């Protein structure tokens, strides 16, 4: 069964767990790379692995290329939001990321219904 695993900073872990995702707290790019390789090569994870975007961007080029070229597991950067960036910018990046992963876009109106 596929699942979502989030490699993120320790302070973000509770929020992702509340949302139902499995989490792995990491504090550096090196630790994120090590955990990613462990999840895939040792544990055989095949679902979706989301990585805190700053860690993903700093991964070794060859490692990033390895996972950019495969869909099993699907490894995606998880937009972290930047200081001063409103929810709109982060939301737009998340929508774009989901559209790329799933292949279509789901929209919601202001009341939360599908549009």
Biotite code that builds the C-alpha atoms (Angstrom):
import biotite.structure as struc

atoms = struc.array([
    struc.Atom([0.000, 0.000, 0.000], chain_id="A", res_id=1, res_name="UNK", atom_name="CA", element="C"),
    struc.Atom([1.287, 3.450, -0.896], chain_id="A", res_id=2, res_name="UNK", atom_name="CA", element="C"),
    struc.Atom([1.599, 6.111, 1.727], chain_id="A", res_id=3, res_name="UNK", atom_name="CA", element="C"),
    struc.Atom([2.859, 9.641, 2.195], chain_id="A", res_id=4, res_name="UNK", atom_name="CA", element="C"),
    struc.Atom([6.059, 10.142, 4.130], chain_id="A", res_id=5, res_name="UNK", atom_name="CA", element="C"),
    struc.Atom([7.258, 13.662, 4.899], chain_id="A", res_id=6, res_name="UNK", atom_name="CA", element="C"),
    struc.Atom([10.925, 14.417, 5.615], chain_id="A", res_id=7, res_name="UNK", atom_name="CA", element="C"),
    struc.Atom([10.762, 17.751, 7.417], chain_id="A", res_id=8, res_name="UNK", atom_name="CA", element="C"),
    struc.Atom([12.133, 19.837, 10.245], chain_id="A", res_id=9, res_name="UNK", atom_name="CA", element="C"),
    struc.Atom([11.304, 18.718, 13.797], chain_id="A", res_id=10, res_name="UNK", atom_name="CA", element="C"),
    struc.Atom([9.114, 21.784, 14.419], chain_id="A", res_id=11, res_name="UNK", atom_name="CA", element="C"),
    struc.Atom([6.897, 20.905, 11.412], chain_id="A", res_id=12, res_name="UNK", atom_name="CA", element="C"),
    struc.Atom([6.410, 17.247, 12.338], chain_id="A", res_id=13, res_name="UNK", atom_name="CA", element="C"),
    struc.Atom([3.317, 17.678, 14.584], chain_id="A", res_id=14, res_name="UNK", atom_name="CA", element="C"),
    struc.Atom([1.334, 19.456, 11.868], chain_id="A", res_id=15, res_name="UNK", atom_name="CA", element="C"),
    struc.Atom([2.010, 16.777, 9.269], chain_id="A", res_id=16, res_name="UNK", atom_name="CA", element="C"),
    struc.Atom([1.179, 14.048, 11.761], chain_id="A", res_id=17, res_name="UNK", atom_name="CA", element="C"),
    struc.Atom([-2.120, 15.757, 12.557], chain_id="A", res_id=18, res_name="UNK", atom_name="CA", element="C"),
    struc.Atom([-2.834, 15.703, 8.820], chain_id="A", res_id=19, res_name="UNK", atom_name="CA", element="C"),
    struc.Atom([-2.253, 11.943, 8.798], chain_id="A", res_id=20, res_name="UNK", atom_name="CA", element="C"),
    struc.Atom([1.171, 11.786, 7.152], chain_id="A", res_id=21, res_name="UNK", atom_name="CA", element="C"),
    struc.Atom([4.019, 9.626, 8.360], chain_id="A", res_id=22, res_name="UNK", atom_name="CA", element="C"),
    struc.Atom([6.954, 11.857, 9.236], chain_id="A", res_id=23, res_name="UNK", atom_name="CA", element="C"),
    struc.Atom([10.700, 11.649, 9.583], chain_id="A", res_id=24, res_name="UNK", atom_name="CA", element="C"),
    struc.Atom([12.285, 14.609, 11.371], chain_id="A", res_id=25, res_name="UNK", atom_name="CA", element="C"),
    struc.Atom([15.562, 15.789, 9.817], chain_id="A", res_id=26, res_name="UNK", atom_name="CA", element="C"),
    struc.Atom([17.770, 18.746, 10.667], chain_id="A", res_id=27, res_name="UNK", atom_name="CA", element="C"),
    struc.Atom([20.120, 18.908, 7.678], chain_id="A", res_id=28, res_name="UNK", atom_name="CA", element="C"),
    struc.Atom([20.385, 18.127, 3.996], chain_id="A", res_id=29, res_name="UNK", atom_name="CA", element="C"),
    struc.Atom([22.811, 15.315, 4.774], chain_id="A", res_id=30, res_name="UNK", atom_name="CA", element="C"),
    struc.Atom([20.353, 13.738, 7.198], chain_id="A", res_id=31, res_name="UNK", atom_name="CA", element="C"),
    struc.Atom([17.515, 14.140, 4.663], chain_id="A", res_id=32, res_name="UNK", atom_name="CA", element="C"),
    struc.Atom([19.618, 12.405, 1.973], chain_id="A", res_id=33, res_name="UNK", atom_name="CA", element="C"),
    struc.Atom([20.506, 9.582, 4.352], chain_id="A", res_id=34, res_name="UNK", atom_name="CA", element="C"),
    struc.Atom([16.877, 9.061, 5.400], chain_id="A", res_id=35, res_name="UNK", atom_name="CA", element="C"),
    struc.Atom([15.682, 9.208, 1.780], chain_id="A", res_id=36, res_name="UNK", atom_name="CA", element="C"),
    struc.Atom([18.150, 6.522, 0.720], chain_id="A", res_id=37, res_name="UNK", atom_name="CA", element="C"),
    struc.Atom([17.245, 4.414, 3.741], chain_id="A", res_id=38, res_name="UNK", atom_name="CA", element="C"),
    struc.Atom([13.519, 4.665, 2.976], chain_id="A", res_id=39, res_name="UNK", atom_name="CA", element="C"),
    struc.Atom([13.973, 3.665, -0.651], chain_id="A", res_id=40, res_name="UNK", atom_name="CA", element="C"),
    struc.Atom([16.964, 1.325, -0.739], chain_id="A", res_id=41, res_name="UNK", atom_name="CA", element="C"),
    struc.Atom([16.618, -0.420, 2.628], chain_id="A", res_id=42, res_name="UNK", atom_name="CA", element="C"),
    struc.Atom([12.873, -0.282, 3.366], chain_id="A", res_id=43, res_name="UNK", atom_name="CA", element="C"),
    struc.Atom([11.583, -0.394, -0.209], chain_id="A", res_id=44, res_name="UNK", atom_name="CA", element="C"),
    struc.Atom([9.169, 2.549, 0.111], chain_id="A", res_id=45, res_name="UNK", atom_name="CA", element="C"),
    struc.Atom([7.159, 3.045, -3.089], chain_id="A", res_id=46, res_name="UNK", atom_name="CA", element="C"),
    struc.Atom([4.603, 5.743, -2.192], chain_id="A", res_id=47, res_name="UNK", atom_name="CA", element="C"),
    struc.Atom([5.125, 9.493, -2.088], chain_id="A", res_id=48, res_name="UNK", atom_name="CA", element="C"),
    struc.Atom([8.056, 10.973, -0.213], chain_id="A", res_id=49, res_name="UNK", atom_name="CA", element="C"),
    struc.Atom([7.853, 14.719, 0.313], chain_id="A", res_id=50, res_name="UNK", atom_name="CA", element="C"),
    struc.Atom([11.001, 16.547, 1.388], chain_id="A", res_id=51, res_name="UNK", atom_name="CA", element="C"),
    struc.Atom([11.209, 19.975, 3.013], chain_id="A", res_id=52, res_name="UNK", atom_name="CA", element="C"),
    struc.Atom([12.034, 22.112, -0.023], chain_id="A", res_id=53, res_name="UNK", atom_name="CA", element="C"),
    struc.Atom([15.283, 23.707, 1.259], chain_id="A", res_id=54, res_name="UNK", atom_name="CA", element="C"),
    struc.Atom([16.684, 20.221, 1.906], chain_id="A", res_id=55, res_name="UNK", atom_name="CA", element="C"),
    struc.Atom([15.500, 18.963, -1.488], chain_id="A", res_id=56, res_name="UNK", atom_name="CA", element="C"),
    struc.Atom([17.117, 21.886, -3.317], chain_id="A", res_id=57, res_name="UNK", atom_name="CA", element="C"),
    struc.Atom([20.423, 21.247, -1.533], chain_id="A", res_id=58, res_name="UNK", atom_name="CA", element="C"),
    struc.Atom([20.555, 17.505, -2.308], chain_id="A", res_id=59, res_name="UNK", atom_name="CA", element="C"),
    struc.Atom([23.450, 16.253, -4.376], chain_id="A", res_id=60, res_name="UNK", atom_name="CA", element="C"),
    struc.Atom([22.677, 16.739, -8.071], chain_id="A", res_id=61, res_name="UNK", atom_name="CA", element="C"),
    struc.Atom([23.027, 13.030, -8.896], chain_id="A", res_id=62, res_name="UNK", atom_name="CA", element="C"),
    struc.Atom([20.719, 12.025, -6.062], chain_id="A", res_id=63, res_name="UNK", atom_name="CA", element="C"),
    struc.Atom([18.093, 14.560, -7.117], chain_id="A", res_id=64, res_name="UNK", atom_name="CA", element="C"),
    struc.Atom([18.359, 13.395, -10.725], chain_id="A", res_id=65, res_name="UNK", atom_name="CA", element="C"),
    struc.Atom([17.897, 9.766, -9.624], chain_id="A", res_id=66, res_name="UNK", atom_name="CA", element="C"),
    struc.Atom([14.569, 10.598, -8.007], chain_id="A", res_id=67, res_name="UNK", atom_name="CA", element="C"),
    struc.Atom([13.474, 13.128, -10.640], chain_id="A", res_id=68, res_name="UNK", atom_name="CA", element="C"),
    struc.Atom([13.617, 10.330, -13.210], chain_id="A", res_id=69, res_name="UNK", atom_name="CA", element="C"),
    struc.Atom([11.396, 7.876, -11.337], chain_id="A", res_id=70, res_name="UNK", atom_name="CA", element="C"),
    struc.Atom([7.765, 7.837, -10.263], chain_id="A", res_id=71, res_name="UNK", atom_name="CA", element="C"),
    struc.Atom([8.096, 4.987, -7.781], chain_id="A", res_id=72, res_name="UNK", atom_name="CA", element="C"),
    struc.Atom([8.614, 6.315, -5.251], chain_id="A", res_id=73, res_name="UNK", atom_name="CA", element="C"),
    struc.Atom([7.486, 9.796, -6.187], chain_id="A", res_id=74, res_name="UNK", atom_name="CA", element="C"),
    struc.Atom([9.891, 12.177, -4.449], chain_id="A", res_id=75, res_name="UNK", atom_name="CA", element="C"),
    struc.Atom([8.689, 15.780, -4.357], chain_id="A", res_id=76, res_name="UNK", atom_name="CA", element="C"),
    struc.Atom([9.860, 18.978, -2.696], chain_id="A", res_id=77, res_name="UNK", atom_name="CA", element="C"),
    struc.Atom([7.398, 20.247, -0.122], chain_id="A", res_id=78, res_name="UNK", atom_name="CA", element="C"),
    struc.Atom([7.131, 24.050, -0.338], chain_id="A", res_id=79, res_name="UNK", atom_name="CA", element="C"),
    struc.Atom([8.180, 25.464, 2.985], chain_id="A", res_id=80, res_name="UNK", atom_name="CA", element="C"),
    struc.Atom([7.025, 29.044, 2.544], chain_id="A", res_id=81, res_name="UNK", atom_name="CA", element="C"),
    struc.Atom([9.386, 31.940, 2.823], chain_id="A", res_id=82, res_name="UNK", atom_name="CA", element="C"),
    struc.Atom([9.434, 34.687, 5.436], chain_id="A", res_id=83, res_name="UNK", atom_name="CA", element="C"),
    struc.Atom([7.045, 37.389, 4.285], chain_id="A", res_id=84, res_name="UNK", atom_name="CA", element="C"),
    struc.Atom([5.406, 35.094, 1.728], chain_id="A", res_id=85, res_name="UNK", atom_name="CA", element="C"),
    struc.Atom([1.654, 34.967, 2.239], chain_id="A", res_id=86, res_name="UNK", atom_name="CA", element="C"),
    struc.Atom([-0.302, 31.740, 2.206], chain_id="A", res_id=87, res_name="UNK", atom_name="CA", element="C"),
    struc.Atom([-1.236, 32.473, -1.416], chain_id="A", res_id=88, res_name="UNK", atom_name="CA", element="C"),
    struc.Atom([2.290, 31.909, -2.749], chain_id="A", res_id=89, res_name="UNK", atom_name="CA", element="C"),
    struc.Atom([2.771, 28.689, -0.839], chain_id="A", res_id=90, res_name="UNK", atom_name="CA", element="C"),
    struc.Atom([-0.723, 27.519, -1.770], chain_id="A", res_id=91, res_name="UNK", atom_name="CA", element="C"),
    struc.Atom([-0.074, 28.181, -5.456], chain_id="A", res_id=92, res_name="UNK", atom_name="CA", element="C"),
    struc.Atom([3.167, 26.190, -5.319], chain_id="A", res_id=93, res_name="UNK", atom_name="CA", element="C"),
    struc.Atom([1.388, 23.298, -3.545], chain_id="A", res_id=94, res_name="UNK", atom_name="CA", element="C"),
    struc.Atom([-1.411, 23.311, -6.141], chain_id="A", res_id=95, res_name="UNK", atom_name="CA", element="C"),
    struc.Atom([1.152, 23.271, -8.961], chain_id="A", res_id=96, res_name="UNK", atom_name="CA", element="C"),
    struc.Atom([3.064, 20.428, -7.297], chain_id="A", res_id=97, res_name="UNK", atom_name="CA", element="C"),
    struc.Atom([-0.113, 18.363, -6.854], chain_id="A", res_id=98, res_name="UNK", atom_name="CA", element="C"),
    struc.Atom([-1.205, 19.070, -10.425], chain_id="A", res_id=99, res_name="UNK", atom_name="CA", element="C"),
    struc.Atom([2.153, 17.808, -11.700], chain_id="A", res_id=100, res_name="UNK", atom_name="CA", element="C"),
    struc.Atom([1.981, 14.695, -9.531], chain_id="A", res_id=101, res_name="UNK", atom_name="CA", element="C"),
    struc.Atom([-1.654, 13.814, -10.163], chain_id="A", res_id=102, res_name="UNK", atom_name="CA", element="C"),
    struc.Atom([-2.163, 15.217, -13.643], chain_id="A", res_id=103, res_name="UNK", atom_name="CA", element="C"),
    struc.Atom([-5.182, 17.414, -13.031], chain_id="A", res_id=104, res_name="UNK", atom_name="CA", element="C"),
    struc.Atom([-6.197, 20.333, -10.859], chain_id="A", res_id=105, res_name="UNK", atom_name="CA", element="C"),
    struc.Atom([-8.933, 20.376, -8.249], chain_id="A", res_id=106, res_name="UNK", atom_name="CA", element="C"),
    struc.Atom([-10.240, 23.798, -7.285], chain_id="A", res_id=107, res_name="UNK", atom_name="CA", element="C"),
    struc.Atom([-12.347, 24.876, -4.343], chain_id="A", res_id=108, res_name="UNK", atom_name="CA", element="C"),
    struc.Atom([-14.612, 27.866, -3.965], chain_id="A", res_id=109, res_name="UNK", atom_name="CA", element="C"),
    struc.Atom([-14.505, 30.168, -0.935], chain_id="A", res_id=110, res_name="UNK", atom_name="CA", element="C"),
    struc.Atom([-16.910, 27.943, 1.032], chain_id="A", res_id=111, res_name="UNK", atom_name="CA", element="C"),
    struc.Atom([-14.768, 24.851, 0.518], chain_id="A", res_id=112, res_name="UNK", atom_name="CA", element="C"),
    struc.Atom([-16.879, 23.199, -2.180], chain_id="A", res_id=113, res_name="UNK", atom_name="CA", element="C"),
    struc.Atom([-15.345, 21.915, -5.377], chain_id="A", res_id=114, res_name="UNK", atom_name="CA", element="C"),
    struc.Atom([-15.342, 24.333, -8.261], chain_id="A", res_id=115, res_name="UNK", atom_name="CA", element="C"),
])
